[in-house]
Amino acid sequence: MSQMPQPPQPTALSRCPSCEEPLESGDRFCGACGYDLSAVPPRPGDSPTLTLNGALAAAPPTPAESASVDWPLAPETSSSGTPAPVHLATDLQGTDSGGIPLPPVPGRPPVSEAPAAGSPVSPATGVRFDRSAGGEPDEYPLQAPAPRPAQASTPPAGTKVCVACRAGRVDHDGYCENCGHAQPRERDHMEDEVGPLAAVTDRGLRHHRNEDAYAISHTTLPNHTPALVAIVCDGVSSATRPDEASLAASRAAGDSLMAALPQGTHPQQAMHEAILAASHAVNALADEPAGAREHAPHQNSPACTLVGSIVTPTLLVVGWVGDSRAYWVPLDRSTAPARLTEDDSWAAQMVAAGLMNEAEAYADERAHAITGWLGADAYELEPHTASFKPDRPGVVVVCTDGLWNYAEAADEMAEVLPPDAAARPLHAARVLVGHALDGGGHDNVTVAVVPFPAPSQGAGSA
């Protein structure tokens, strides 16, 4: 309820709180400065506080409040008068509302093993750190994610499940409907094993997307012998939509070879025609609505490089445009490996012209400027093809510069390639991609591993 104002009451102070002038009993105002002594609040009652973990704790509860609580007694001082040690909250084992001790926190030492009082202790980990020396906890652990609810239903078979929460369904936009986590794009990392050959592509560690693509397959020639096909493409990053260019080129070249080889077309001629088909597919991407170029007149058309191989029981054919490469590594490592392609690049031109040696040319910042590619902006398409008849078994490594930058020479590639690559092509491709990522992963990485000669189990159309 409301209270009426009360008249000033005499004070029992001995000195004025304002000017320290001595006072007499019954004074209501200071005779020196006129301070209103009735405005001085009365002295509070004696309610001592206890220090708990460096902060002031609330005053002890009144008897009525504490009648039903079993409060721990404050420790007594020792006979020497030294105050008893102050316990931190993390040093005490708590109990639940029924008085049952709580289970220990994972990663925190039990109370009996808690370190001696001194430096503060991290409440989250129980790890002591020295604040006086400017220290803080080495890490601030994040709270573990909440466990999946027991009643959560298992998504139907075939439903794409979130990689983060492992519970939510991924919608058509690529986001989890449960936690909202964006899902990795499909092309960030892809692996395929088709019969006796395999391929792996990875976005790498520096690029925001994967602009490489591949196509692998196997078929049967008219004489019923097997043929293995591998196409690897690398989108030109300085052009628009390089990821679309590499994908279109790899698919077009692969489809062309799979159509031509069973009909009896010579593999080298089939490879030439496949490169032309890939070029047409990339050129088609440059077809834009009228006026589109007016808004981006300096934007290059989609472009990519291409390298491919065809392996039969007796013949090895390679074809390329750009600086993606094919290597030959014999199973007998006592014999020399070889690079089967020559780059369409500034560095290769300098070496071919005798103006620089290979080490000097590839150390130049212009080394990877390509002089040949697939795309509407290409100066003139010059497909390169070559045929080889190896006299011993081996493996063909078809790759983008995201790999060979870390194993440029043929002997370096052979050293990285596992000895059982012909028998385990997918494992070998993974090892090669891992080598590039371990080296820094500055570019997208794509590699196909193809054994020679084509084994009989490679027969059949894929």
Protein Blocks (a to p, Z undefined) as FASTA:
>chain_A
ZZddddddddfbfbdfklopacdehiabdfklopafklpccdddddddddeehiacdddd
dfklmmmpccdddddddfkopacddddfklpccddfkopacdddehiacfklpccehidc
dfklopacdfknopacfbdcddddddddfklccddehiacdfklomaccdfkopafklop
acddfklpccddehjbccdddebjmbcbdfbdcdddddddfkopacdddddddddfkbgh
kllmmmmmmmmmmmmmmmmmmnopafklmmmmmmmmmmmmmmmmmpccehklmmmmmbcc
dddddddddddfkbccdddedjbdcddddfblmbccddfbdcddfklmmmmnopacfklm
mmpmklmpcfbdcdjklfbdcddddddddfbdcddddddfklmmmombfklmmmmpcfkl
mmmmmlmmmmmmmmmmmnnopaccddddddddddfklgccZZ
